[in-house]
């Protein structure tokens, strides 16, 4: 069973999806300029590397608590040589 595809309707759907994802992407880009992308909604750090903004005093297996301020530029906080695994 083959259905004829309405090319105009299909292209309109793609354009709407593009605009939805563009809006999401624009929001992420804006937020990531002031909020660490590894900080989840519960202020827990999901990064797989060390950061000076991690409070590591948590139960074993728990994500570290992010104590970084969203009012600061966090990007120089990351330690590239600290293996926290």
C-alpha positions in Angstrom: 0.0 0.0 0.0 1.6 3.2 -1.2 0.5 6.7 -0.1 1.1 9.7 -2.1 3.2 12.3 -0.1 2.1 15.9 -0.3 5.5 17.5 -0.8 4.3 21.0 0.2 2.8 19.7 3.4 5.9 17.7 4.1 8.2 20.7 3.6 5.9 22.8 5.8 6.2 20.2 8.6 10.0 20.1 8.3 10.1 23.9 8.5 8.0 23.9 11.7 10.2 21.2 13.2 13.3 23.3 12.3 11.8 26.3 14.0 11.0 24.3 17.2 14.6 22.9 17.4 16.1 26.3 16.5 14.2 27.9 19.4 15.5 25.1 21.8 19.0 25.6 20.5 18.9 29.3 20.9 17.7 29.0 24.5 20.5 26.5 25.2 23.1 28.8 23.7 21.9 31.7 25.8 21.7 29.8 29.1 25.0 28.2 28.6 26.7 31.6 28.6 25.9 32.0 32.3 25.0 28.6 33.6 27.2 25.5 33.6 25.9 23.0 31.2 26.8 20.1 33.5 24.6 21.5 36.4 21.3 19.6 36.5 18.0 20.9 37.7 18.8 19.7 41.3 22.1 21.6 41.3 24.1 18.4 41.0 27.2 18.1 38.8 27.0 15.7 35.9 30.5 16.4 34.6 32.8 13.5 34.3 35.8 15.6 35.3 36.9 17.8 38.2 35.7 21.3 38.8 36.4 23.7 41.7 32.7 24.2 42.1 32.0 20.6 43.1 31.1 19.9 46.7 32.3 16.3 47.0 30.9 15.7 50.4 28.1 13.5 49.2 27.2 9.8 49.8 29.1 7.3 47.7 27.6 7.1 44.2 25.8 10.4 44.4 26.4 13.3 42.1 28.5 16.1 43.5 26.7 19.2 44.5 27.4 22.2 42.3 28.2 25.2 44.5 29.0 27.5 41.6 27.2 30.8 41.2 25.2 31.3 38.0 26.4 34.9 38.1 30.0 33.9 37.4 31.8 32.8 34.3 32.3 29.1 35.2 34.3 28.2 32.1 37.8 28.5 33.7 36.8 26.3 36.7 37.2 23.0 34.9 40.3 20.9 35.7 41.4 18.9 32.7 43.9 16.7 34.6 41.7 15.7 37.6 40.3 12.2 37.1 37.3 11.8 39.4 36.2 8.4 38.3 
